[in-house]
Amino acid sequence: MRNVKLLLIGLLVIAVYAVAGGTASFVAKKSKTGEFSFSEPTRQAFLKDCSTNANESVCECVLGRLQGSYGEKEYLKLDAELQHGYENYDFTEFLSKAVAACDEEYEAAASRITEEDAKVFVEKWVKTVKKKDFVSECPLEANAFYGKKDAEKICGCIYDRLTKDKKRFEQVIMEEGYPEDVERWGIDYFVECVPEKLTPEMKKNFIKYMNQNGVPKSMAQCILNTFEREYSLKSFVASAKKGEDMFILVMTMLASKCLVE
């Protein structure tokens, strides 16, 4: 059951929700968004792992709080235990509070983006980012599910909406922050641009992906049929707007129905 759920999430999720262990992962999952000093290798290792799945500014903030409360040896010991599934309540409680505080600081900073700041950013972006380059950078994960042709259409659609309505672009910047700082920035653009229904190529890619990862074709087909009965593609990806927990709940329900059948 868990394997099927993770495969579904891995294939269809809009923003990558990585499943990993250790302190950096804990920060990423929790993130919405006395002076000790760790060695450079420890600092860089933390920031590299954390910023893969969370905002880099939040990661740096949490790292600063860690260094102010834990010695490096103690931190490395607690981190190793966390990676192996052994949670120290005081440590995880500290992390939770640190992430919440750093998220709040980051969101407050993002909310301070002025209309002029947003306008400057948008004007520069529109002038320097060409549609061909934007479309060519569609992630491979999108190609794997949507197919290269449809993935390019989606990315082209997003680019057109960004450049043709600069006022909206500026408003999203002021409300959500800058694109490079927010994992699921501008998700409404994506929802607006995905096809209403699954195409034959998407269905084929879905079955192929599931089968390659150990899910029998019969079950993969059942999940696909259940999906098509209950969701349009557009309504399904819109569920990601409600956050990871809601998205995982939807995926679990799809897989569960076929396991029962």
N, C-alpha and C positions, 0 to 999 in steps of 0.2 A: 504494500500500500504506500509506504513512505517513498520507495523508489519511483513508483509511478507518479506520485505527486511532484517529486523533485524534477522528473523528466519534463512534465507538463510546464512547470514553472520555468525551467531552463529554456524551453522552446518558445513560449509565448509571451513571456514578461517583457514589457516595454523598456523599463529600466532594469539593469542587472541587479538582482538581489542575490549576492553571493552568500554561500553557506560556508563559513570557515570558523576556526577556533581561535582562542587566544584573546588577549586584551584588545587588540586592534579591531577584531571582529565585533567584540562586545560594544565598543564605541560606535562602530558603524551601524549596528542593529538598533542601538538606543537613540542614535542621532536622528533628528528631523532634518534635522539640520545640526620658617627655617629653610634655607636654600640648599638643596641637593642638586647635583648636576650629573646626568647620565653621560656615559662616553658617547662619542660621535657614532660608532657603529650601532649602539643600542637605540640612539635617537633616530637614526636614519631607517633602521629596521622597523621601528614602530610607525614612523610616518609613511613609509612605503606600503606597509600592510593596511594601515588604517585608511589612507587616502584612496585606496583602490575602491572602497565602498562607502566612504563618507567624505564630507567636505574637508578640504585640506586645512582651512582656517580653524575648523572645530577640532580637528586632530591636533594641531599645534597648541591650541588652547588647553586641551586635556593633558597633553604631554607636559606643559608647563605646570599644571596642577599636580601631576604625578611627581615631578621632580621636586616640588616643594613639600611633598609629604612622605615620600619613600626614598630610601637609599637604593642605589642601583642593584645591589645583590638581592635585597629583599624583593624589589620589583620583579627581577628576572625569575626568582623562585615562585612568586605568586602567579606570574604570567604562564610559566611552564605548567603549573598545577591546573590553571584554567584551561589551557589547551588540551589537557588530558581529562577534562571533565570534573576536576575537583575544584569546587567553588569555595573560596573563603568569603564568608558573608560580609565581613567588614570591608574587604577589598572591592567586591562587586557593588556594595552599597556606595562606597566612595566613588567608583566609576560612574554609577548611575547619576549621582548628584553632580559630578563634574561635567558629564555630557549635557545634562539638563541646563546647567548654568552656562556652559559654553555655547550651546544652541541658542539660548536666550540672548546672549551677547551678540552672536552672529546675526540673528534675525533683527535685532535692534539696529545693528550697523547697516544691514541690507535695507531696512525701512528708511534709512536716512539718505538714500539715493535721491537726489533732487531731480526735478523735471529737466533742468539744464544738463545735469550729468547724463541722464538717460538719452537726451536728444543728441548729445555729442557722441555717445557710444553708438547709437543707431546710425547716425550719419556716417561715421567712420566704418562701421561694419558693412553697410550697404555699398560703400564705395570700394572697399577692399576685398570683400568676399564675393567671388564670381559664382554664378549658378552651377557651372560645370564642375568647379572644385568642390562646392558644397555637396552636390549629388554624388560625386566620386568618393566622398568620405562616408557614405552610408555604411554602417557597421556590417561586418560579415554575418553577424547573428541575424540581421534583418534579411539579408539575401537567402540565408539558409531556410527561412520559413516562408517569406513572401515571394521569393524568387527574384532574380536580379532585375527583371523588367518592372515588376510592381514595386520593389523597394526603391528603384530610381524614381518612379512616378510619385511615390509618397514623399520622398525627400524633395523632389522638384516642387510639389504642391506646397510643402512647408516653406520652402524658400520664397515662392511667389507670395504667400500670405505675409511673410515677414517684410518683404520689400515693398509690397503694394499698399500696406497699411502701416505706415511708420508710427502714427499716433498710438495704435494698438501695441506695437512693438515696444514703444517707450513706456506705455502703461504697465505692460508685463514686467519690464525691467524694474520699474519702481515698486511693484507689488511683490515680485519674487526674487529680485537680486539679479546679478549678472549670470548669463548662461553657464560659464565655466565654473561657477561656484555652487550651482544647485543641480543635484543629481537628476531630478525629474522636471527640469525647467521647461516651461511652455508646453506641458503635456496636452493642453487643449488643441494646439496646432496639429499634433500627431493624431488625436482622436478625429479631428475634422477631415484628415487626409487619408485615413485608411479606407479600404473598400468596404462597402456595406456588408458584402457576403464573402465567404471563402471562395477563392478561385480553384479550378481543378488542380493547378500546380501546387497551391497551398495544401490542399487535401493530400496530394501525393507526397509532398515533403513531410507532412505531419506523420503519416503512416510509416514512411521510410525512417524518419528519425526515431520514432518510438520502437520500431522493430529492431533497428541497429543497436538499441540500448536495452534489449532483452525483454521488451513487452510483446507478447504474441500478437500477430496481426489481427486476430479476431477481437481481442480486447481493445487494441488501438482503434479498430473500426467502430467498436461500440462507443468508445469515448468520443470519437469524431461525430458519430450519429447523434449522440446525446447533446453534444455541443451545438450542432446545427438546429436541433429541435428547440433549444432553450435560449439561444443567443444569436444575434447578428454579430459579425466580427466587430463592427463599430461599437455596439453596446458592451461587448466583452472587454475590449481594450479600455473602454471608459471606466471600467471597474478599478483599473490601476490608479485612477485619480483619488480613490478613497484610501489608498495606502496599501502597504504590503500585506497586512493582516487580512483585509477584505479580499485581496487578490488570491491569497493562499486558500482562504475559505472557499472561494468559488471553485478553484482547481480541485480541492479535496472533495467537494460535493460531486464534481463530474466523475472523478475516478471511483468514488464510493458507489455510485449507482451501477457502474459496470462490474464492480467486484461482487455486488449483491446478485446481479443478474447472472 
